[in-house]
Structure formats: structure tokens, C-alpha cells
Amino acid sequence: MDPIKVDFSDSGKKKSVKDVLIPPEKAGLKIIINIVITLIVAVVAYYFMLPPMNLQSYDFYIYWAIVLASYVGSAFVTSGAFIKPEYVPYVKRQATVPVILAVVLGLIVGVGYIISSPFFRAKDYSEILTIENAEFDNTISVIDSISDFDKVPLIDKDAARALADKTIGDFSALGLESQFEILEADSTQINYKGSPYRVYPLQYGDIFKWFTNSVMGDEYEGIPGYVRVNLNTQEAQLITEFDIKYSTAEHFGELLVRHLRFKYPTYIFGDTSFEIDDNGKPFWVVEHIKKTVGLVGGDDVAGVILVDAETGEDTYYTADEIGADSSEIAWIDQAFDADLLVQQYNYLGKYAGGFWNSIIGQSGVKQASQGYSFIAVGDDVYLYTGVTSVTSDDSILGFFFINQRTKEGFFYNTTGATEAAAQLSAQGKVSDKGWKAAFPILLNIDGEATYFMALKDNANIVKSYAMVNVQQYNVVAIPTEENADLASAVSEYIKGLKALSPSVIIDISFDVSGNKPSTDSPSTGLAAITGTVTDIRTTVVSGNTYFYIELDNSGVYYYVAADVADMVVLFNVGDTITVTIDEASEGQLVEALQMILGTITEPQPEIELEAEETPAVEEETTAA
């Protein structure tokens, strides 16, 4: 009898149910259904996600991951693999191509991320932005008269937003006062006709109001206007001359990014800003982003797409074309958004000494301080922020300024308090009132680097102003509540500087015309004006004290130097005086050749006062 042979090898092993390819019924039809579902997902996802078809964009990889996953998910559902496990091997076979594509895309973005890493490309990151060292007076315009403050933003974006909100009520004339609200995300600080402005697009208050006005109404004409706020005069205006049909808050084909995506399918869009040209016509400025380091690193602006907010017509301009001063679109103030520029400066400050130096030793490593603001230099808007060491943020090493249109950058080397420290110093002076300091604006007060900031209440209403010297930051000037005007703040600031350092020379005129008071003799005849004193103010110019006196019947201030009319210190509000002036004098500030108590009928060559009693002198610290 032959022995029983037992085969212990795997050759006779039956395959697992999971390894057997069992196609479901109507497998071919179900493959077609899976493809159709995938195409639908692809179209819908593209319509809402609007990714660029560009290997340099992370959104590109996310989009294709969703599309490929939709095919695999559809195959599981149509085959019934969730219910019948025997169909799982078949679905795995169906998912082979999508999985391979997903792996390939994952490898591309993974390798791209590695080769774009600062670990390998630190030098490239540090060279995205170029900053030149500059003298302070050559970078920031010198303020040597009160009239120079006409171009200084006296309120911040929060106070401007509060003013903009109040203008919405102006829609009541059109019966639309409850329909709109401010679209703050795209507001931009610009220079408009020589003054600093913030412009705000509008949006419908909610989807139902949009639906009622656009779908259910007559022919849709768009949002009827925008708001602009003068940051100096604090005047807010609702502009209703333009119907804005394309915006970042619209829907369907009027949504700005969707409107552009179908024309620029491969472009990576950056920040979008709302601006107006010299005629007040609204436009959208959309950044076209390029990657400058490896595959996915080092964002920079290759150009901008300028879109007419009314018609949707667009024009592409390269960064060089935008930066040309002679360009017809030189009115554009923001081609490079602030966050991108701050990021680029941090690359420069962090990686200029190499990757390892940014971690070990950190020699010379710098970073932008917390927060930034904007100032006007010429007809352009400059981003500015302080620069601190990465090892300490208690003091600044200097400031950097970057032109948001041309990307021209400067660094001013100085030491002093950070913007946050200046805000805390100012708030400490008015802690009893509960006022908050806005983010400071850096000014050049006759050669002194100075933080200037508005002091606001909880409703974002400006109550006063504060000035803090950058280097001598214990000089904090805040006028009293009774004299909370700009000239008071400047006067207090100058007093504080001179009290600390008598050698400091600050010479600022308080004449609104920008000219310093003059004591030149008159060129024409004289005139005598008699009236009752309603206000007395003083200031110091070049070491001389000037008195500014308003009469009840004049509407102007007459000024005279104390060394010309030394008894003027005796005047009080309510006194009747006679002022002698050049009869040809004009303006809100008029030089007085003499001032006399009482009434006279003819101009006198000298001041003759008979003081019965010397009253207590109460110094006023402001000027018109």
C-alpha cells in the first residue's frame, strides 16, 4: 500500500475571497456612471474652489485630490463593496489609476516643498526683497509747519470704519438704507488728490437682500456706490455715481475671482484691493503671484490685473509697468499688499546670514515688529513698520519703508521704543479716561523721529492726539481735553523735548499757511480793529513767544510777538482791545503791529498800556 502523500506547500491553497476579482453586475455601465459622477464633482469643485491649473499652487493639488477621491468613492458606492466585501478587490483594481495619479501629484508637491525649503534655499529667500539704507530726512518728508499735517492720516482704519458705517444712512434717500454694509476686507489706504483716504466697497447685508435685489428685481445694476473717508479731515462721503457690478462679495459670474479665473486659468491670484482713480472711478487691483524659490516657495508679484468694477473689463500690467512713474496707471497705490511685504522683509532679516544662523547664534537676525501702518511719501503710499531683534522686542533697531506700488524699500537705522511701547506710554497718560491709542504713524518733526497717534474712546471716536519721541521715549505729549487739537499736541511735544534736552532745536510754525510769523513793517496803510477778546493762545517760535488773539467781531486770529507788544500778557478774555494791522492783510492769521487795551480811533505807532494791576497769567498752549 502506497503511503499517503501530504503536500504542505502553498500550491494547493485556495485564494481568499478578498483576492478574487468578482465584478459587479453591469460593471461596464457602472464604470461609465463613476466617470460621469467624477466629471460632475470636478466641474462643481472647480466652480466653487476656482483653483489655478498651476503646479506651483497648493490649491491645484487639493483640487485634484478631491476629484480623484470622488472616483474611488463612487466606485465603492456603485459596486456595492460597502455591503458585499467580495467586490473590494475589483474596486481596488478600478482605483489603481486614480491612486497612481494621486501618488505622482503627492510626490511632485512633496519634492517641490523640500526643494523650496529655506533649509536649502535660505539665500534665495533673503534676496526676494532689496532694502537700501537711507537717511531719515531723505526718506520721510520733514514737517516744519502745521500745514504739513494736511497729508498726515489723523485717524486709523478702525476710526475710519466707524465714520464709514455712519454714511450708510445716506442711502435713505434711495430707500436702500438697510440693504448694504461696509465690505472692510478689501478697503485700501490710498492717496487721492493729495490727501490720505480709505475707500470702502459695499456689500449686501445678507444673501436674502442680494437675492431680492438681483434675482427677483428688475435688471441688476450692481451696488450703487462706495464710501471714501478722508483720514485727515475725517470727512466720510457716500459716492453714488458708479454702479459696482463685480466685487469680492458678489455671486455667480459677478464674483470677481470667478470672473477672472476663466480668463486666467493658470494664474495664482494674490491679494485684492479696492481703489479709485483720479476721477473717483472704482477699480479692483488683483495681484498675480509668482513663485521665486523652487516650486512652491517665495511668493512675489509678477503683475496686477486691473478690473473696472462697473463693467468687468480688465487689463494686465507687469510689475515694471506698474512701477513706472510716467505710467497712466501711476495712481494705483497698492500693487504689493502689506502682509506680503512684511513676510518678504522677515525672510531678509532671518535668512541673510544663512539658515543655520537663523537658528543657532542668530547673529544679525531681525524681524518686523508687531503691526504696521502707512504714510504718504510724494504721491505714493509707503508701508512702514519697526524692526526688532529676534532675541528681544523691547526696542527697535530702526524702521523699514516700502513703496506699495514700486516695491522700492528703505531702512532707517535708529534705536528707540517700539510702536507697542509708544502706545502703552500714551495710554498710560490717559488711563483715567479709558482712551486707547491707535497704531502710531512715524513722522519727521523737523528732524526728530516721532510717533504720532490718535487717542480714541470705546466708540472709535478720536478724542485727542499723542506724540512720543522715538529715541527719547519718555517724552510723551498729550494736550489737555480742553485743548485737544493738533496744534496743542505739537506744542506740548516741543515743550517736552526742550525740557529734556535744551540743546534740541525744533522750529515749527503754527501758521496754517505754512509761513512763520513775520515782523516785517507794513507795505501799505494801517487799520485799527476794536473788539472784545474771545480767545487767547500762545506758541513759541525761534525762542519768541507769540500771542494769538481772537475778537468777537473778526473771525480771525491776530498774532503779535511778546517782544513787540510786551504788555499783551495782561490781556484777558472779555477785555476790549484795539488791534493795529496792515490794511492789506488777509487770511485766518493776521499779523498785529500793536495791541492796546481800550478803544482808539487812529492807529498808533507804539503800544501804550496803563496796567492798574497785573493779573495772573494763564498760558494757553495751542494755535489756530
URURGI-V693660 format. One record per pair of residues at least 24 apart in sequence whose C-alpha atoms are under 7 Angstrom apart, sorted by the first residue. I is the first residue (numbers start at 1). GAP is how many residues later the second one is. D is the distance in whole Angstrom. If there is no record, write none. Layout:
BEGIN
i=I gap=GAP d=D
i=I gap=GAP d=D
END
This chain:
BEGIN
i=17 gap=69 d=6
i=18 gap=68 d=6
i=18 gap=70 d=7
i=18 gap=71 d=6
i=19 gap=70 d=6
i=20 gap=69 d=7
i=21 gap=68 d=6
i=21 gap=69 d=5
i=22 gap=64 d=7
i=22 gap=65 d=6
i=22 gap=68 d=6
i=23 gap=64 d=7
i=23 gap=67 d=6
i=24 gap=55 d=6
i=24 gap=63 d=7
i=30 gap=48 d=6
i=34 gap=37 d=6
i=34 gap=40 d=5
i=34 gap=41 d=6
i=35 gap=36 d=7
i=38 gap=29 d=6
i=38 gap=32 d=6
i=38 gap=33 d=5
i=41 gap=26 d=6
i=42 gap=25 d=6
i=50 gap=208 d=7
i=50 gap=211 d=7
i=52 gap=213 d=6
i=52 gap=214 d=5
i=52 gap=215 d=6
i=52 gap=216 d=6
i=53 gap=212 d=6
i=53 gap=213 d=5
i=54 gap=212 d=5
i=56 gap=235 d=7
i=56 gap=239 d=6
i=56 gap=240 d=5
i=57 gap=211 d=7
i=57 gap=239 d=7
i=61 gap=44 d=7
i=65 gap=37 d=6
i=68 gap=30 d=5
i=112 gap=182 d=7
i=112 gap=183 d=5
i=112 gap=184 d=6
i=113 gap=182 d=7
i=113 gap=183 d=6
i=115 gap=179 d=6
i=116 gap=177 d=6
i=116 gap=178 d=4
i=116 gap=179 d=6
i=116 gap=180 d=6
i=116 gap=181 d=5
i=118 gap=237 d=7
i=119 gap=236 d=6
i=122 gap=229 d=5
i=122 gap=232 d=6
i=122 gap=233 d=5
i=123 gap=228 d=6
i=123 gap=229 d=6
i=123 gap=231 d=6
i=124 gap=169 d=6
i=125 gap=168 d=7
i=125 gap=173 d=6
i=125 gap=222 d=6
i=125 gap=223 d=7
i=125 gap=226 d=7
i=126 gap=221 d=5
i=126 gap=222 d=4
i=126 gap=225 d=5
i=126 gap=226 d=5
i=127 gap=221 d=7
i=128 gap=216 d=7
i=129 gap=215 d=6
i=129 gap=216 d=7
i=129 gap=219 d=7
i=130 gap=279 d=7
i=131 gap=278 d=5
i=131 gap=279 d=5
i=131 gap=280 d=6
i=132 gap=277 d=6
i=132 gap=278 d=5
i=132 gap=279 d=6
i=133 gap=277 d=6
i=133 gap=278 d=5
i=133 gap=279 d=6
i=134 gap=276 d=6
i=134 gap=277 d=6
i=134 gap=278 d=6
i=135 gap=277 d=6
i=136 gap=276 d=6
i=137 gap=310 d=6
i=140 gap=237 d=7
i=140 gap=304 d=6
i=141 gap=236 d=7
i=141 gap=303 d=6
i=142 gap=302 d=5
i=142 gap=303 d=6
i=142 gap=304 d=6
i=142 gap=305 d=7
i=143 gap=301 d=6
i=143 gap=302 d=5
i=143 gap=303 d=6
i=144 gap=301 d=6
i=144 gap=302 d=5
i=144 gap=363 d=7
i=144 gap=364 d=5
i=144 gap=365 d=7
i=145 gap=363 d=5
i=145 gap=364 d=5
i=145 gap=365 d=6
i=145 gap=369 d=5
i=146 gap=341 d=7
i=146 gap=363 d=6
i=146 gap=364 d=5
i=146 gap=365 d=7
i=146 gap=366 d=6
i=146 gap=368 d=7
i=147 gap=365 d=5
i=147 gap=366 d=6
i=147 gap=367 d=5
i=150 gap=82 d=6
i=151 gap=44 d=5
i=151 gap=45 d=6
i=151 gap=81 d=7
i=152 gap=44 d=7
i=152 gap=80 d=6
i=153 gap=43 d=6
i=153 gap=78 d=5
i=153 gap=79 d=5
i=154 gap=77 d=6
i=154 gap=78 d=5
i=154 gap=300 d=6
i=155 gap=76 d=6
i=155 gap=299 d=6
i=156 gap=282 d=6
i=158 gap=302 d=7
i=159 gap=301 d=5
i=159 gap=302 d=6
i=160 gap=69 d=6
i=160 gap=71 d=7
i=162 gap=298 d=7
i=163 gap=73 d=6
i=164 gap=63 d=6
i=164 gap=65 d=7
i=164 gap=72 d=6
i=167 gap=69 d=7
i=167 gap=70 d=7
i=167 gap=71 d=6
i=179 gap=25 d=6
i=179 gap=26 d=6
i=179 gap=30 d=6
i=180 gap=24 d=4
i=180 gap=25 d=5
i=181 gap=24 d=6
i=186 gap=86 d=7
i=186 gap=87 d=5
i=186 gap=88 d=6
i=187 gap=86 d=7
i=187 gap=87 d=6
i=188 gap=85 d=6
i=188 gap=86 d=6
i=188 gap=87 d=7
i=190 gap=143 d=6
i=190 gap=191 d=6
i=191 gap=188 d=6
i=191 gap=189 d=7
i=191 gap=190 d=7
i=192 gap=86 d=7
i=193 gap=85 d=7
i=194 gap=185 d=7
i=196 gap=34 d=6
i=196 gap=35 d=6
i=196 gap=36 d=7
i=197 gap=31 d=7
i=197 gap=32 d=5
i=197 gap=33 d=5
i=197 gap=34 d=5
i=198 gap=30 d=6
i=198 gap=31 d=5
i=198 gap=32 d=7
i=198 gap=33 d=7
i=199 gap=28 d=6
i=199 gap=29 d=4
i=199 gap=30 d=6
i=199 gap=76 d=7
i=200 gap=26 d=6
i=200 gap=27 d=5
i=200 gap=28 d=6
i=201 gap=25 d=5
i=201 gap=26 d=7
i=201 gap=73 d=7
i=202 gap=24 d=6
i=203 gap=46 d=6
i=221 gap=24 d=7
i=243 gap=67 d=6
i=244 gap=65 d=5
i=244 gap=66 d=5
i=245 gap=64 d=6
i=245 gap=65 d=5
i=245 gap=66 d=7
i=246 gap=63 d=5
i=246 gap=64 d=7
i=246 gap=66 d=6
i=247 gap=62 d=7
i=271 gap=66 d=6
i=277 gap=54 d=6
i=278 gap=53 d=7
i=282 gap=26 d=7
i=282 gap=27 d=6
i=283 gap=24 d=6
i=283 gap=25 d=5
i=283 gap=26 d=5
i=284 gap=24 d=7
i=284 gap=25 d=6
i=287 gap=48 d=7
i=301 gap=35 d=7
i=304 gap=31 d=7
i=322 gap=83 d=7
i=322 gap=84 d=7
i=323 gap=82 d=6
i=323 gap=83 d=4
i=332 gap=73 d=7
i=333 gap=47 d=6
i=333 gap=48 d=6
i=333 gap=71 d=6
i=333 gap=72 d=5
i=334 gap=70 d=5
i=334 gap=71 d=5
i=335 gap=69 d=6
i=335 gap=70 d=5
i=336 gap=68 d=5
i=336 gap=69 d=6
i=337 gap=67 d=7
i=338 gap=45 d=7
i=342 gap=26 d=7
i=365 gap=24 d=6
i=365 gap=25 d=6
i=366 gap=24 d=5
i=373 gap=68 d=6
i=386 gap=32 d=7
i=394 gap=24 d=7
i=415 gap=56 d=6
i=416 gap=54 d=5
i=416 gap=55 d=4
i=416 gap=57 d=7
i=417 gap=53 d=6
i=417 gap=54 d=7
i=417 gap=56 d=6
i=422 gap=46 d=6
i=426 gap=40 d=6
i=426 gap=50 d=7
i=446 gap=60 d=6
i=446 gap=61 d=7
i=465 gap=24 d=6
i=467 gap=26 d=6
i=483 gap=139 d=7
i=487 gap=135 d=5
i=487 gap=136 d=6
i=488 gap=133 d=6
i=488 gap=134 d=4
i=491 gap=48 d=7
i=491 gap=130 d=6
i=491 gap=131 d=7
i=507 gap=34 d=6
i=507 gap=35 d=6
i=508 gap=33 d=7
i=509 gap=32 d=7
i=510 gap=113 d=6
i=510 gap=114 d=7
i=511 gap=78 d=7
i=522 gap=60 d=6
i=524 gap=58 d=6
i=524 gap=59 d=7
i=524 gap=60 d=7
i=525 gap=57 d=6
i=525 gap=58 d=6
i=526 gap=54 d=7
i=526 gap=55 d=6
i=526 gap=56 d=5
i=526 gap=57 d=5
i=526 gap=77 d=7
i=527 gap=53 d=6
i=527 gap=54 d=5
i=527 gap=55 d=6
i=527 gap=56 d=5
i=527 gap=76 d=6
i=528 gap=50 d=6
i=528 gap=51 d=6
i=528 gap=52 d=5
i=528 gap=53 d=6
i=528 gap=74 d=7
i=528 gap=75 d=6
i=529 gap=49 d=5
i=529 gap=50 d=5
i=529 gap=51 d=6
i=530 gap=47 d=6
i=530 gap=48 d=4
i=530 gap=49 d=6
i=530 gap=69 d=6
i=531 gap=45 d=6
i=531 gap=46 d=6
i=531 gap=47 d=7
i=532 gap=42 d=6
i=532 gap=43 d=6
i=532 gap=44 d=4
i=532 gap=45 d=6
i=533 gap=40 d=5
i=533 gap=41 d=5
i=533 gap=42 d=5
i=533 gap=43 d=6
i=534 gap=39 d=5
i=534 gap=40 d=6
i=535 gap=38 d=6
i=536 gap=84 d=7
i=537 gap=83 d=5
i=537 gap=84 d=6
i=537 gap=85 d=6
i=537 gap=86 d=6
i=538 gap=82 d=5
i=538 gap=83 d=6
i=538 gap=84 d=6
i=538 gap=85 d=6
i=539 gap=82 d=6
i=539 gap=83 d=6
i=539 gap=84 d=7
i=548 gap=75 d=7
i=556 gap=32 d=5
i=556 gap=33 d=6
i=557 gap=31 d=6
i=557 gap=32 d=5
i=557 gap=33 d=6
i=558 gap=31 d=6
i=558 gap=32 d=5
i=558 gap=33 d=6
i=558 gap=34 d=6
i=559 gap=30 d=7
i=559 gap=31 d=6
i=559 gap=32 d=5
i=559 gap=33 d=6
i=560 gap=31 d=6
i=560 gap=32 d=5
i=560 gap=33 d=7
i=565 gap=29 d=6
i=565 gap=30 d=7
i=565 gap=42 d=7
i=567 gap=42 d=7
i=569 gap=48 d=7
i=570 gap=44 d=6
i=570 gap=45 d=6
END
